[in-house]
Amino acid sequence: MIADLIRKNRSCRRFDEKYAVALHTLKELVELARLSASGANLQPLRYVLCCDRASNAEIFSCLGWAGYLKDWLGPAPGEQPAAYIIMLADMDVSQDAGCDHGIAAQSILLGARDKELAGCMIGSVNRKKLKNILDIPDRFQIMLVLAIGKPVETAVIETVGSDGSVYYWRDADGVHHVPKRKLEDIVIAQYGPQH
């Protein structure tokens, strides 16, 4: 059920690096993105897929992890992603990808959870360095990097506390806590029958 997938689909930042993710699995995930909605049906997104250890290490060097966890530099060796999907916008197709990359990324991550994998949408990317490493032509803009792998962390949803903080945090057992606002705090108007 979609609600269960969404509840399980938390940003995962620690993976079982020994668990391999095959190229065909990454292609299956991108197929979900391909079938997803696209503004004006322009379909400007393109993808670079990687599940090669040496290339993964180079990609990893371009990424910023978990901005709210100030004392954490990212996954340690052995807990790094087994694969990456680099999402690009083809500027020859459209100068504005709109929200296509968000829709596509959510489709990919829900598909990953359905396969008992997990992922993290990463926007903190050294784009110039990554373009050089992967020899990405200038007409492509890096939108997001999706880290994919077998999760080794537990994430739980909390209700935003009275202080209003949305900062995620880890407890002493390494459980990742993600505060979410209450439904009544985000629905600002309602029209129609209440049943």
C-alpha positions in Angstrom: 0.0 0.0 0.0 1.3 3.4 -0.9 0.8 4.9 2.6 3.1 2.2 4.1 5.8 2.8 1.5 5.7 6.5 2.2 6.0 6.0 5.9 9.0 3.6 5.4 10.6 6.0 2.9 12.8 8.0 5.1 16.2 9.4 4.0 18.7 6.7 4.6 22.3 7.7 5.2 23.9 4.4 6.3 23.9 1.3 4.1 25.3 -2.2 4.0 28.0 -1.5 1.5 28.6 -5.2 1.0 25.1 -5.6 -0.5 25.4 -5.0 -4.2 22.8 -3.1 -6.2 22.9 -4.2 -9.9 22.6 -1.9 -12.9 19.3 -3.6 -13.9 17.9 -2.7 -10.5 18.9 1.0 -11.1 17.3 0.8 -14.6 14.1 -0.5 -13.1 14.0 2.4 -10.7 14.6 4.9 -13.4 11.8 3.3 -15.4 9.5 4.4 -12.6 10.8 7.9 -13.0 10.3 7.7 -16.8 6.7 6.8 -16.3 6.0 9.6 -13.8 4.4 13.0 -14.5 6.5 15.7 -16.3 5.6 19.4 -16.7 4.2 19.9 -20.3 5.4 16.3 -20.8 8.7 17.7 -21.9 10.6 14.9 -20.1 13.9 16.8 -19.7 15.5 14.5 -17.1 18.4 12.2 -17.9 20.3 9.8 -15.6 23.8 8.6 -14.9 23.7 5.2 -13.1 26.6 3.9 -11.0 27.2 0.7 -9.0 31.0 0.5 -9.5 33.0 0.8 -6.2 35.8 2.9 -7.6 33.4 5.4 -9.3 31.1 5.3 -6.2 34.1 6.5 -4.1 34.6 9.5 -6.5 30.9 10.4 -6.4 30.9 10.1 -2.6 33.7 12.7 -2.4 31.4 15.3 -4.0 28.5 14.9 -1.6 27.4 16.7 1.6 25.5 14.5 4.1 22.9 15.4 6.8 23.3 19.1 7.4 21.6 19.0 10.8 24.0 16.4 12.1 26.9 18.8 12.6 29.4 16.3 14.1 28.7 13.6 11.4 30.7 13.7 8.1 28.6 11.1 6.4 28.5 7.3 6.1 31.7 5.6 7.3 33.5 3.0 5.1 31.3 -0.1 5.0 28.2 2.0 5.4 28.4 4.0 2.1 25.9 3.6 -0.7 26.2 0.7 -3.1 24.8 2.7 -6.0 24.0 6.2 -7.2 21.5 7.7 -9.6 22.7 11.1 -10.7 19.7 13.1 -12.0 20.3 15.6 -14.8 18.2 18.2 -16.6 18.9 18.4 -20.3 18.9 22.2 -20.9 18.5 21.6 -24.7 15.1 20.1 -23.9 14.0 22.8 -21.4 15.7 25.6 -19.5 13.5 24.8 -16.5 12.9 21.3 -15.2 10.2 22.7 -12.9 9.4 20.1 -10.2 10.1 17.1 -12.5 13.2 16.1 -10.5 11.2 16.0 -7.2 8.5 13.9 -8.7 11.0 11.5 -10.4 13.1 11.2 -7.2 10.1 10.3 -5.1 9.1 7.7 -7.6 12.6 6.2 -7.6 12.8 6.2 -3.8 9.4 4.6 -3.3 10.5 2.0 -5.8 13.6 1.4 -3.9 11.7 0.9 -0.6 9.4 -1.6 -2.5 12.6 -3.6 -3.3 13.7 -3.5 0.4 16.3 -0.9 -0.5 16.5 2.7 0.7 17.9 5.9 -0.6 18.7 9.5 0.1 18.0 12.5 -2.1 21.1 14.7 -2.0 21.1 18.3 -3.1 24.3 19.3 -1.4 26.6 18.4 -4.3 29.9 19.8 -5.6 28.4 20.0 -9.0 31.5 21.2 -10.8 33.7 18.4 -9.4 31.1 15.7 -10.1 30.6 16.9 -13.7 34.4 16.7 -14.2 34.6 13.2 -12.6 31.8 11.8 -14.7 32.6 13.9 -17.8 29.1 15.2 -18.0 28.6 17.6 -21.0 27.8 21.3 -20.2 24.2 21.0 -21.5 23.3 18.9 -18.5 22.6 20.4 -15.1 23.0 18.2 -12.1 19.7 18.3 -10.2 20.1 15.7 -7.5 22.1 12.7 -6.5 20.2 9.7 -5.2 22.2 7.4 -3.0 20.8 3.8 -3.1 21.6 0.7 -1.0 20.5 -1.8 1.6 19.6 0.2 4.8 21.4 -0.5 8.1 19.7 2.3 10.1 16.3 2.7 11.6 14.4 5.9 11.1 11.3 6.9 13.0 8.8 9.7 12.5 8.2 11.9 15.5 5.7 14.8 16.0 7.3 18.2 15.9 7.6 19.3 19.6 6.4 22.5 21.3 9.7 24.2 20.3 8.8 23.9 16.6 12.1 22.3 15.7 12.1 20.2 12.5 15.8 19.2 13.0 16.3 15.5 12.6 18.5 13.8 15.2 20.0 10.5 16.3 19.6 8.9 19.7 22.3 7.0 21.6 21.3 3.8 19.8 21.8 5.4 16.4 18.0 5.6 15.6 17.3 8.5 13.3 14.4 10.6 14.5 12.5 12.7 11.9 10.1 15.4 13.3 7.0 15.9 11.1 4.4 18.6 11.6 0.8 17.6 12.6 -1.8 17.4 9.8 -3.9 20.1 11.5 -0.8 22.4 11.5 -0.4 22.2 7.7 -4.0 22.2 6.5 -4.8 25.9 6.7 -8.4 25.8 5.2 -11.1 23.2 4.5 -14.2 23.5 2.3 -16.8 20.8 2.0 -18.4 18.1 4.1 -16.3 16.7 7.0 -17.0 13.1 6.2 
